Amino acid sequence: MGKAGYVLKQVLEQYGITQYRFAATMGVGRNSVYRWCSGKIDPTGDTILEIVQVLKTMNPDAAEAFVSQYIGREIDE
C-alpha cells in the first residue's frame, strides 16, 4: 500500500469522514478513493495536493494530520 493511501485511510477513519463523503466533496468517484485507501493505486502528486485542499474544507485538523503523517515533520525543521 502506498503511504498516501494508508495515511488517507487512517485520517478519514480518525475524523469520521466516510470515503463516499470525501469522494463527493472532492468530485471524484468513490472507487478512486477506495483504490487509494486500499493500496490498489497511489494518488498522483497533484491529487495529493487536492486531497489536502479538500480535507481543509471538511476538517482543517484532518488536513493537518494528513500532511503531518504523510510528509512528516521534516519540513518544519
C-alpha positions as a Markdown table, in Angstrom:
| # | Residue | x | y | z |
|---|---|---|---|---|
| 1 | Met | 0.0 | 0.0 | 0.0 |
| 2 | Gly | 1.3 | 3.5 | -0.8 |
| 3 | Lys | 1.9 | 5.8 | 2.0 |
| 4 | Ala | -0.5 | 8.4 | 0.9 |
| 5 | Gly | -3.4 | 6.0 | 0.6 |
| 6 | Tyr | -2.6 | 4.4 | 4.0 |
| 7 | Val | -2.4 | 7.9 | 5.7 |
| 8 | Leu | -5.6 | 9.0 | 3.9 |
| 9 | Lys | -7.4 | 5.9 | 5.2 |
| 10 | Gln | -6.2 | 6.5 | 8.7 |
| 11 | Val | -7.2 | 10.2 | 8.7 |
| 12 | Leu | -10.6 | 9.5 | 7.3 |
| 13 | Glu | -11.3 | 6.9 | 9.9 |
| 14 | Gln | -9.9 | 9.1 | 12.7 |
| 15 | Tyr | -12.0 | 12.1 | 11.8 |
| 16 | Gly | -15.2 | 10.1 | 11.0 |
| 17 | Ile | -15.2 | 11.1 | 7.3 |
| 18 | Thr | -16.6 | 8.4 | 5.0 |
| 19 | Gln | -14.9 | 7.6 | 1.7 |
| 20 | Tyr | -18.2 | 8.3 | 0.0 |
| 21 | Arg | -18.5 | 11.8 | 1.5 |
| 22 | Phe | -14.8 | 12.5 | 0.8 |
| 23 | Ala | -15.2 | 11.4 | -2.8 |
| 24 | Ala | -18.3 | 13.5 | -3.3 |
| 25 | Thr | -16.6 | 16.6 | -1.8 |
| 26 | Met | -13.5 | 16.1 | -3.9 |
| 27 | Gly | -15.6 | 15.5 | -7.0 |
| 28 | Val | -14.2 | 12.1 | -7.8 |
| 29 | Gly | -15.7 | 8.6 | -7.9 |
| 30 | Arg | -15.9 | 6.7 | -4.7 |
| 31 | Asn | -13.9 | 3.9 | -6.5 |
| 32 | Ser | -10.9 | 6.2 | -6.8 |
| 33 | Val | -10.9 | 6.9 | -3.0 |
| 34 | Tyr | -11.4 | 3.2 | -2.3 |
| 35 | Arg | -8.5 | 2.3 | -4.5 |
| 36 | Trp | -6.2 | 4.8 | -2.9 |
| 37 | Cys | -7.2 | 3.7 | 0.6 |
| 38 | Ser | -6.9 | 0.0 | -0.2 |
| 39 | Gly | -3.5 | 0.5 | -1.9 |
| 40 | Lys | -4.6 | -0.6 | -5.3 |
| 41 | Ile | -3.3 | 2.7 | -6.8 |
| 42 | Asp | -1.4 | 5.6 | -5.5 |
| 43 | Pro | -2.7 | 9.2 | -5.9 |
| 44 | Thr | -0.5 | 11.4 | -8.0 |
| 45 | Gly | 1.3 | 14.4 | -6.6 |
| 46 | Asp | -1.3 | 16.8 | -7.9 |
| 47 | Thr | -4.0 | 14.6 | -6.4 |
| 48 | Ile | -2.3 | 14.6 | -3.0 |
| 49 | Leu | -2.5 | 18.5 | -3.1 |
| 50 | Glu | -6.2 | 18.2 | -3.9 |
| 51 | Ile | -6.7 | 15.8 | -1.1 |
| 52 | Val | -5.1 | 18.3 | 1.4 |
| 53 | Gln | -7.3 | 21.1 | 0.0 |
| 54 | Val | -10.5 | 19.0 | 0.3 |
| 55 | Leu | -9.6 | 17.9 | 3.8 |
| 56 | Lys | -9.1 | 21.6 | 4.8 |
| 57 | Thr | -12.6 | 22.4 | 3.7 |
| 58 | Met | -14.0 | 19.4 | 5.5 |
| 59 | Asn | -11.9 | 19.5 | 8.7 |
| 60 | Pro | -8.8 | 21.6 | 9.0 |
| 61 | Asp | -7.5 | 19.3 | 11.7 |
| 62 | Ala | -7.8 | 16.3 | 9.4 |
| 63 | Ala | -5.8 | 18.2 | 6.7 |
| 64 | Glu | -3.1 | 19.0 | 9.2 |
| 65 | Ala | -3.0 | 15.3 | 10.4 |
| 66 | Phe | -2.7 | 14.1 | 6.8 |
| 67 | Val | 0.2 | 16.4 | 6.0 |
| 68 | Ser | 2.0 | 15.7 | 9.3 |
| 69 | Gln | 1.6 | 11.9 | 8.8 |
| 70 | Tyr | 2.4 | 11.9 | 5.1 |
| 71 | Ile | 5.2 | 14.3 | 4.9 |
| 72 | Gly | 6.4 | 14.2 | 8.5 |
| 73 | Arg | 8.0 | 16.9 | 10.4 |
| 74 | Glu | 10.9 | 17.3 | 8.1 |
| 75 | Ile | 9.6 | 20.5 | 6.6 |
| 76 | Asp | 9.1 | 22.1 | 10.0 |
| 77 | Glu | 12.8 | 21.6 | 10.9 |
